[in-house]
Amino acid sequence: MEPVRFIHITDTHLNAPGNKPLFKQADMADKLRNVFLHMQASQCQPAFVLITGDLTHDGDKEDYAYFRSLVDEASSSLGVPIYVALGNHDHREPFREGYLGEQASTQPYYYALTIAGMRLIVLNSQVEGRHHGEIDQQQMAWLAEELQESAPLGTVIALHHPLLNVNIASAGQMLANAEELAGVLKEGHVTGIFAGHVHSNNVGTYAGMLSVASSGTAFSGEMIDEGLLRLYDSCSYNIVTVSPSTTTVELITLPATDREFHRYNPALHMA
């Protein structure tokens, strides 16, 4: 069976033109456009693009409509579909209106599909109004049922909050029921778990499963003296290749200024 290659992007943090930007020093839309242009120039020929949450920063209807226009333009240029998950900066009702063109709803956004023998399952780890994540029991039951059916190339899981514990984020900011989720995932042939949220690049295993937490296109973070988190200019994405025997993750880093955007104490920003 032929391998499946896809692009993993995360944490784009866009706002529509005219809305207050995340940082005045950077245009998050231009950063995302540069990623799409780099993908096209590299001729990596992915089967699809996956964006794992924090699609917008403030998450109003206009932000999602603008984000959708960029995604549609890129999808047309690249000739591949683009799939998304929701993060803690996203909001379900305006997402459904502005991005999906549906009636507003607070229902979680999750789904599964199969591409060339590889199953992609996108989960909604976002908890409205909170920084941490959780997979609700409705999704857990649905996921367990989905995993009962096998996929020739196994299953890739996408969500915003990683299962990994990372140095720059406290446990209270992560996925609250990671162990429970891992228990369900172990029942299926999971070849990789892809997330964002932490704005640093991390690759490891959780319960024996490949787990990736990526920095994203908007900015990166690093801990500095006195417990402060420094946010700085960076931009990256992953090229993921899933084959019958292995999954590889290639980190692609685009040129950036390393300019500091902001610093703060994460312990004071738990909500």
C-alpha positions as CSV (number, residue, x, y, z in Angstrom):
1,M,0.0,0.0,0.0
2,E,1.3,3.5,-0.9
3,P,2.2,5.9,1.9
4,V,-0.1,8.9,2.7
5,R,1.6,12.2,3.1
6,F,-0.1,15.2,4.7
7,I,0.7,18.6,6.1
8,H,0.2,19.4,9.7
9,I,-0.3,23.1,10.6
10,T,-1.5,24.5,13.9
11,D,-2.3,27.7,15.9
12,T,-2.8,30.2,13.1
13,H,-4.5,32.8,15.4
14,L,-6.0,34.9,12.6
15,N,-8.2,37.9,12.9
16,A,-10.2,39.5,10.0
17,P,-8.8,42.7,8.6
18,G,-10.0,45.6,10.7
19,N,-10.3,43.5,13.9
20,K,-7.6,43.8,16.6
21,P,-4.6,41.7,15.7
22,L,-2.9,39.4,18.2
23,F,0.4,41.2,17.9
24,K,0.9,44.4,16.0
25,Q,4.4,43.3,14.9
26,A,3.1,40.4,12.7
27,D,0.4,39.7,10.2
28,M,-0.9,36.2,11.0
29,A,-2.6,35.9,7.7
30,D,0.6,36.6,5.8
31,K,2.3,33.9,7.9
32,L,-0.3,31.3,6.9
33,R,-0.1,32.4,3.2
34,N,3.7,32.0,3.3
35,V,3.3,28.5,4.6
36,F,0.9,27.6,1.7
37,L,3.3,29.2,-0.8
38,H,6.3,27.3,0.7
39,M,4.3,24.0,0.5
40,Q,3.5,24.7,-3.2
41,A,7.1,25.7,-4.0
42,S,8.5,22.6,-2.3
43,Q,6.2,20.3,-4.4
44,C,5.7,18.0,-1.4
45,Q,2.3,16.9,-2.9
46,P,0.3,16.1,0.2
47,A,-3.0,14.3,0.2
48,F,-4.5,16.9,2.5
49,V,-3.7,19.7,4.9
50,L,-4.7,19.4,8.6
51,I,-4.9,22.5,10.9
52,T,-5.3,21.6,14.6
53,G,-7.0,24.5,16.2
54,D,-6.8,28.1,17.4
55,L,-7.8,28.9,13.8
56,T,-8.6,32.4,14.9
57,H,-7.5,34.4,18.0
58,D,-10.8,36.1,19.0
59,G,-13.2,33.8,17.1
60,D,-16.0,36.0,15.8
61,K,-18.0,35.2,12.7
62,E,-16.1,37.7,10.5
63,D,-12.8,36.1,11.6
64,Y,-14.0,32.7,10.6
65,A,-15.3,33.9,7.2
66,Y,-11.9,35.5,6.5
67,F,-10.1,32.4,7.6
68,R,-12.3,30.3,5.3
69,S,-11.5,32.6,2.4
70,L,-7.8,31.9,2.9
71,V,-8.3,28.2,3.3
72,D,-10.5,27.9,0.2
73,E,-7.9,29.9,-1.8
74,A,-5.1,27.6,-0.6
75,S,-7.1,24.4,-1.2
76,S,-7.8,25.5,-4.8
77,S,-4.1,26.4,-5.4
78,L,-2.8,23.2,-3.8
79,G,-5.5,21.0,-5.2
80,V,-6.1,19.2,-1.9
81,P,-8.7,19.4,0.9
82,I,-8.0,21.2,4.2
83,Y,-9.4,19.8,7.4
84,V,-9.6,21.7,10.7
85,A,-10.1,21.1,14.4
86,L,-11.1,23.7,17.1
87,G,-8.8,25.0,19.8
88,N,-9.3,27.0,23.0
89,H,-9.3,30.3,21.2
90,D,-12.1,29.1,18.9
91,H,-15.8,29.4,19.5
92,R,-18.3,26.9,18.2
93,E,-21.3,29.1,17.3
94,P,-19.4,31.7,15.2
95,F,-17.3,28.9,13.7
96,R,-20.3,27.1,12.4
97,E,-21.8,30.3,11.0
98,G,-18.6,32.0,9.6
99,Y,-16.6,28.9,8.5
100,L,-19.1,26.2,7.8
101,G,-22.0,28.4,6.7
102,E,-24.4,26.6,9.1
103,Q,-26.8,27.6,11.8
104,A,-25.1,28.6,15.1
105,S,-24.7,25.6,17.4
106,T,-22.8,24.8,20.5
107,Q,-22.4,21.1,19.5
108,P,-18.8,19.9,19.4
109,Y,-17.1,19.7,16.0
110,Y,-15.6,16.2,15.4
111,Y,-15.6,13.8,12.5
112,A,-13.8,10.9,10.8
113,L,-12.9,10.1,7.2
114,T,-10.6,7.8,5.3
115,I,-8.0,8.9,2.8
116,A,-6.2,6.3,0.6
117,G,-6.5,3.7,3.4
118,M,-5.6,6.0,6.3
119,R,-8.3,7.0,8.7
120,L,-8.3,10.6,10.0
121,I,-10.2,11.3,13.2
122,V,-10.6,14.9,14.3
123,L,-11.7,15.5,17.9
124,N,-12.9,18.6,19.7
125,S,-10.8,19.0,22.8
126,Q,-11.9,22.6,23.2
127,V,-13.8,23.6,26.4
128,E,-15.7,26.9,25.9
129,G,-14.2,29.7,27.9
130,R,-11.3,27.6,29.3
131,H,-7.6,27.2,28.5
132,H,-7.4,23.5,29.2
133,G,-9.0,20.8,27.0
134,E,-11.2,17.7,27.5
135,I,-12.8,15.1,25.3
136,D,-16.4,14.8,26.4
137,Q,-18.2,11.4,27.0
138,Q,-20.2,11.7,23.8
139,Q,-17.0,11.9,21.7
140,M,-15.4,9.1,23.8
141,A,-18.3,6.7,23.0
142,W,-18.3,7.7,19.3
143,L,-14.5,7.3,19.1
144,A,-14.6,3.8,20.7
145,E,-17.1,2.8,18.1
146,E,-15.2,4.3,15.2
147,L,-12.0,2.4,16.2
148,Q,-13.8,-0.9,16.1
149,E,-13.4,-0.8,12.3
150,S,-9.9,-1.3,11.0
151,A,-8.1,0.9,8.4
152,P,-5.4,-0.5,6.3
153,L,-2.9,2.3,7.1
154,G,-4.1,2.8,10.6
155,T,-5.6,5.9,12.3
156,V,-4.3,9.4,12.7
157,I,-5.8,11.4,15.6
158,A,-6.1,15.2,15.4
159,L,-7.0,17.5,18.3
160,H,-5.8,20.8,19.7
161,H,-4.6,19.9,23.2
162,P,-1.7,17.4,23.2
163,L,-1.5,14.3,25.3
164,L,2.2,15.0,26.0
165,N,3.3,17.0,29.0
166,V,5.7,19.7,27.8
167,N,8.1,22.0,29.6
168,I,6.4,25.3,28.9
169,A,2.9,24.4,29.9
170,S,1.5,23.3,33.2
171,A,-0.7,20.2,33.6
172,G,-3.7,22.5,34.3
173,Q,-3.5,23.9,30.8
174,M,-3.4,20.6,29.0
175,L,-5.9,17.8,28.2
176,A,-7.7,17.0,31.5
177,N,-8.6,13.4,30.6
178,A,-5.5,12.4,28.5
179,E,-5.3,9.0,30.3
180,E,-8.9,8.2,29.6
181,L,-8.5,9.1,25.9
182,A,-5.3,7.1,25.6
183,G,-7.2,4.1,27.0
184,V,-9.7,4.3,24.2
185,L,-7.0,5.0,21.5
186,K,-5.0,1.9,22.5
187,E,-7.9,-0.2,21.3
188,G,-7.3,1.0,17.7
189,H,-4.4,1.0,15.3
190,V,-3.3,4.6,16.0
191,T,-0.2,5.6,14.0
192,G,0.0,9.2,15.3
193,I,-1.6,11.9,17.5
194,F,-1.2,15.5,16.2
195,A,-1.9,18.6,18.2
196,G,-0.8,22.1,18.9
197,H,-1.7,24.5,21.8
198,V,1.7,24.7,23.4
199,H,3.6,26.8,20.8
200,S,6.7,24.7,20.9
201,N,7.8,21.7,18.9
202,N,7.6,18.4,20.8
203,V,7.6,14.7,19.6
204,G,7.3,11.8,21.9
205,T,5.2,8.8,22.8
206,Y,2.1,8.6,25.1
207,A,1.0,5.1,26.1
208,G,3.3,3.8,23.4
209,M,1.7,6.0,20.6
210,L,3.5,8.6,18.6
211,S,2.4,12.0,19.9
212,V,3.2,15.4,18.3
213,A,2.7,18.9,19.8
214,S,3.7,21.5,17.3
215,S,4.5,25.2,17.6
216,G,2.5,26.5,14.6
217,T,2.5,29.4,12.3
218,A,1.8,32.4,14.6
219,F,4.6,32.4,17.2
220,S,6.6,30.2,19.6
221,G,7.2,30.2,23.3
222,E,10.1,29.5,25.6
223,M,10.5,29.7,29.4
224,I,13.0,32.3,30.7
225,D,14.1,33.4,34.1
226,E,11.6,33.9,36.9
227,G,9.0,31.7,35.4
228,L,8.2,34.0,32.5
229,L,7.1,32.7,29.1
230,R,8.6,34.6,26.2
231,L,6.5,34.6,23.0
232,Y,8.5,35.3,19.9
233,D,8.3,35.4,16.1
234,S,8.5,32.0,14.4
235,C,6.7,30.0,11.8
236,S,6.7,26.2,11.1
237,Y,4.7,23.3,9.9
238,N,5.1,19.5,9.6
239,I,5.2,17.1,6.7
240,V,3.9,13.8,7.9
241,T,4.2,10.5,6.0
242,V,2.2,7.5,7.1
243,S,3.3,4.1,5.6
244,P,2.4,0.5,6.5
245,S,5.5,0.2,8.8
246,T,6.2,3.7,10.1
247,T,5.1,7.3,10.6
248,T,7.6,10.1,10.0
249,V,7.4,13.8,10.9
250,E,9.5,16.4,9.2
251,L,9.6,19.8,10.8
252,I,9.8,22.7,8.3
253,T,10.8,26.0,9.7
254,L,10.3,29.2,7.7
255,P,12.5,32.3,8.1
256,A,11.4,34.5,11.0
257,T,12.8,37.5,13.0
258,D,12.9,35.9,16.4
259,R,11.5,39.2,17.6
260,E,9.9,39.1,21.0
261,F,6.2,39.8,21.0
262,H,5.2,39.4,24.6
263,R,6.2,37.8,27.9
264,Y,4.0,36.8,30.9
265,N,3.7,34.5,33.9
266,P,1.6,31.5,32.8
267,A,0.6,30.8,36.4
268,L,-1.5,34.0,36.4
269,H,-3.3,33.0,33.1
270,M,-4.9,29.6,33.8
271,A,-8.4,30.4,32.5
